[in-house]
Amino acid sequence: MKTLYLTPLLLALSIGQALASTPINLSKDIRPNAKVSIDNVKGEVTVTAWDKNQIQVSGTLGDGARPLEIEGSDGNVEIHVDSDSKEHSMFSWGSDTRMQPTVLNVRVPKAVSVEINVVSAPVSIDGLDGGKIEINSVSGRIRGNLRSPDLNLQTVSGSIDLAGSAAKADLQTVSGDITAPTVTERVEAQTVSGRMTIGGGPWKQANFSTVSGDTQITGGPSRDGKIDVDSMSGDVQLQLPSDVSAKLEASTFSGSIRSDFGSPSSGEDGPGKQLKTTIGSGSAHIHVESFSGDVRLRGQGR
């Protein structure tokens, strides 16, 4: 008799599991330099380049999500994962607990521009080359192996891990670490408590800002470029190339300064240190400031 009761129960469970996710298999011909916009209110996104002028979407659509379509024209493509709840609104984006996670695996031509918005899931991009990239996440990790002329990556509690290279990069986190070894022209990097490890250059403009996280920078300014590093309590290490030419200013209120360029002196307004010196012809400008963290200024080959 127990079997008579268990069989309907097992059947119901198997049906529930089947309804929990639906396979995705969509494709559309697009231009090689199209813009692709992806919104996933709940679930991860992976974007991979391939050699076809086509977008292909696979993965699984979570239970409670609206049917998925590839919308827009061949030059401006949109993919939106959203709840099918009638109560859903812009103020509850990603908060529908009845909706199960959707996993999106997207293949695109390598030169497309991409804009991705997610809530609490990771985003991964691999192989893109030539288009603008913009990613916004609340708590998910952002990982990119790509080349882009213009990169904008923002996450609150997730980390940013960038391989490849970008000419211009805007990188922001609150508590996540930022790793970007090759940014070539302009960089804006901000974090509250995360650690920054950034390299590249020569930079026309480079701004690095942190509250309590440590900052490690390898690179220098262009001929007339400018580098600003601002830290509250985190330590700062800046390694400059051997051919750097810049006016260098560094100060700390209660921390120490160690420099391969000139000798630090006692601070005027506190127990800390300050340094003002000219390297080479002094055509560029470098300013480093930390309130209570230590500052280390190094020269390549010194």
N, C-alpha and C positions, 0 to 999 in steps of 0.2 A: 504493500500500500504506500510505503514511503516513496517508491519510485514514481507513483502517480502524482505525488505532490512535487517532487523534485524536478521532474521533467518540464512542466510548465515554467518553473522557476529558472532552470537553466536556459530554457528557450528565451525567456524574457531578458535574462542577463546577456545572452549572445546577441539579441536584437539591440539592446542598449549599447553594447560595444560597437556594433556595426554602425549605429547612428552617431556614435561619438565623433567620428571623423569620416569625411568623404574624400576620395582621391581627386586630385586636381590634374587636369590635362588640357591646357589651353595654349593656343599659339596664334600669332598674327604677324604678317609681313610688315616691317617698318623700315624707315630710312636709317642708314648707317650712323647718322649723327642726330637721331631723334632725342627728345627729352622723355624720360620715363619717370613717372611719379608713382610711388608705392606707399600706401597707408595700411598698416596692420594694427588694429586696436589691441590685439592679444595674440602674441606669437612671434616667432623669429623670422628673419628675412635673410636669405643668402642670394647674392647676385654674382653671376659668373659670366665672363666674356666668352664668346665663341665666334666662329668665322662665318656665320650666316646673318643675312639682313632680316632677321626675324626675332621676335620675342617669344620665348616659350616659358610657360608657368607650370610647374609641377608641385607636388607636396600633398598636404591634407588640409581640408577645410573643416574647422571645428564645428561641432554641433552647436546650434544657436546662431550661426553666422548666416548672413544673406548669401544667396547664390552669387558666385564670383564670375565676373566678366572682364575682358580686356576692353577698356573703353577708349574713346578718342580717335584721333587720326593717325596716319602712319608717321607723322612728325611730332606728335604730342600724345603720348600713351599714358593711360591712367589705370591703376589697379587699386581698388579699395576693398579692404576687408572690414565689414561692419556688422553690428548686431542686427538681427531681424526683429528685435523687440520694438514695439510701438512706442515705448516709453524712452527710447534712446534719444539723446540730444547731444549737442556739442559740449554741454557741461558735464556729461557723464562718459566722455570718450575713454574707452578702455576699462570702465568700472562695472560692466555687466557681468556679474558672477555666474550667470546661467550660461554664458557663452564659453565654449571650450577653445583652447589655443589652436590657431591656424599656423601651419608651417608652409612658408613660401620659398620655393627654389626657382629662381628666375635666371634664364639665360638671355643675354642681349649682345648686340654687336659691340665691339670693344670701344668705339668712339662715342657712344651715347653719353648724354648728361643724365644724372640720376638724382632724384630727390626722394628720400625715405623718411617716414615718420613711424615710430613704434613707441610702445609704452614701457614695458618691463621685460623685454626680450632682446637677445643679442642680434647684431647686424654684422654680416660679413660680406665683403666685396673683394673679388679676385679677378685680376687681368684687365680691368678697364684702362684705357689709354687715350687721353685727349679731351675728354668731356668734363664739364663742371660737376662736382659731387657735393651734395648737401644731405646730411643725416642728422636727425633729431631723435633723441631717446631720453626716457626718464631714468631708468635704472639698468639698462642693458649695456653690455660691452660692445664697443664698435671696433671692428678689425678691418683694415684695408690693405690689400697688396695691389697697388695701382700707380698710375701716373696721371696727374691732373694739373691743368693750369690754375684751377681755382677750387679750393677745398674748404668746406665748412662743416665741422663735426662738433656736435654738442650733446653731452649727456650729463645727468645729475650725479648719480652714484655709480655709474659704470666707468670703465676705463677706456682710453683711446690708444689703440696700438696700430701705428701706421708704418707699413713697409712700402717700398717703391719710392716715389718722389712727388713733390708738389711745388709749383712755382710760387703760389700764394696759398697760405693756410691760416684759417681761423679755428682754433682748437680750444674748447671750453669744457671743464668739468667742475663739479663741486668737491666730491670726495674721491674721485677716481684718478688713477695715474694717467699721465700723458707720455707716450713714447713716439717720437717722430724724428728719425735720424737724418732725413734728407728733405729739407725745405729750402728752396734755392734763392728766392727773391724777397718775399715779404712773409712775416709770420706774426700772428697775434695768439698768444697762449695764456690761458688763465685757469687757475684752480684754487680752491680754498685750502684743502688739506691733502690733496694728492701730490705725488712726486712727478716732476717734469724732467724728462731726458730728451733733449732736442738738439739736432745738429743740422749742418748745411751751410748756406751762404754762398757767396757774399751777399748780405742782406741790405736792401735799400732801406727797409724799415723793419725793426724787430722789437716787439714788446712782450715781456714776460712778467707775469704777476702772480703771486701766491701769498697766502696768509701764513700757514704753518707747514706747508710741504717744502721739501728740499728741491732745489733747482740745479740741474747740471746741463750746461750749454757748451756745445763744441761748434765754433764757427765765428765769423767776424763780419764787420760791415763792408759794404761796397765803398768805392772811393769817396763818395759824399754821403754815405749811409749813416744810419743812427740806430743804436741799440739801447734800450731801456730795460733794466731789470729791477723789479720792486718786490721785496719780500718783508713780511712782518717778523716772523720768528723762525722761518726756515733758513737753512744754510744755502749758500749760493757758490757754485763753482763755474767759472767761465774760462774756457780754454780757447785762446785766440790763435789764428794761423801765424806762421813765421813772417809773412809779408804785411802784417797789419799796419795801418797808418791812421792814428786817431788821437784825439784828445780824450783822456781817460779820467773819469771822476768816480770815486767810490767812497761810501761812508757807511758807518754802522754806529748805532747809539750805544749799545752795550756788548756788541760782539767784537770779534777780532778781524783783522785784514792781513792776509798774506799775499804778496804780489811778486811776480817776476819782473814787474815794470815799476821802478821807483820804490821809495820807502814810505810807508804809511806814517802819519804823525798822530798825536793824541787829538781827540775830538774837542771842539770848542764848547759844546753844550752837554757833555756827558762823558762817561768813562770809556767810550768807544774810540774808534779810529777813523781817519779820513785820508784820502789819497787824491792828489791832483798831479797829473803828469802828461807829457806829450810823447807819443810813440811815432817815430818817423816824421813825416811832414805834418801830421795832425789833421788830415783832411776830413776824416769822419769823426763821429761823436759816440762815446760809450759812457753810459751812466748806470752805476750799480748802487743800490741802496738796500740795506737790511736793518731793521730796528734792533732785534736782539739775536739774529743769526750771524754766523761767521761767513766771511767772504774770502774766497780763494781765486786769485787771478793768475792764470798760467799762460805761458807762451810755448807754442809748439817748438820742440827742439831745445828748450832752455832747461 
